[in-house]
């Protein structure tokens, strides 16, 4: 009986480099403007919100919460929560696989010039 031999495996596919979630696409300025709180718009006041979201393996934001809101009494936080699902992200890659992660999304509301 002939001795067996080890088969050398062919080239292996390289794993994607590990990385944090990053932007694929952000909503356009006119889309952000659509969600601008009416009271703030009427008063010509801008605002800034940081939204903390879970990002699933497909890059879709979910379970979003307001992390900070300035000013905090004109509805910018609620507007940002409605806007958050419109952000598209590339998911976090860990060990060559897309995994769920948490991101902070800054959203600025400013009056058009």
Secondary structure in CASP SS format (residue, H / E / C, confidence):
PFRMAT SS
TARGET T0000
AUTHOR 0000-0000-0000
METHOD secondary structure of the structure
MODEL  1
X C 1.00
X C 1.00
X C 1.00
X C 1.00
X C 1.00
X C 1.00
X C 1.00
X C 1.00
X C 1.00
X C 1.00
X C 1.00
X C 1.00
X C 1.00
X C 1.00
X C 1.00
X C 1.00
X C 1.00
X C 1.00
X E 1.00
X C 1.00
X C 1.00
X E 1.00
X E 1.00
X E 1.00
X E 1.00
X C 1.00
X C 1.00
X C 1.00
X H 1.00
X H 1.00
X H 1.00
X H 1.00
X H 1.00
X H 1.00
X C 1.00
X C 1.00
X C 1.00
X H 1.00
X H 1.00
X H 1.00
X H 1.00
X H 1.00
X C 1.00
X C 1.00
X C 1.00
X C 1.00
X E 1.00
X E 1.00
X E 1.00
X E 1.00
X E 1.00
X E 1.00
X E 1.00
X E 1.00
X E 1.00
X C 1.00
X C 1.00
X C 1.00
X C 1.00
X E 1.00
X E 1.00
X E 1.00
X E 1.00
X E 1.00
X E 1.00
X E 1.00
X E 1.00
X E 1.00
X E 1.00
X E 1.00
X C 1.00
X C 1.00
X C 1.00
X C 1.00
X C 1.00
X H 1.00
X H 1.00
X H 1.00
X H 1.00
X H 1.00
X H 1.00
X H 1.00
X H 1.00
X H 1.00
X C 1.00
X C 1.00
X C 1.00
X E 1.00
X E 1.00
X E 1.00
X C 1.00
X E 1.00
X E 1.00
X E 1.00
X C 1.00
X C 1.00
X E 1.00
X E 1.00
X E 1.00
X C 1.00
X E 1.00
X E 1.00
X E 1.00
X E 1.00
X E 1.00
X E 1.00
X E 1.00
X E 1.00
X E 1.00
X C 1.00
X C 1.00
X C 1.00
X C 1.00
END
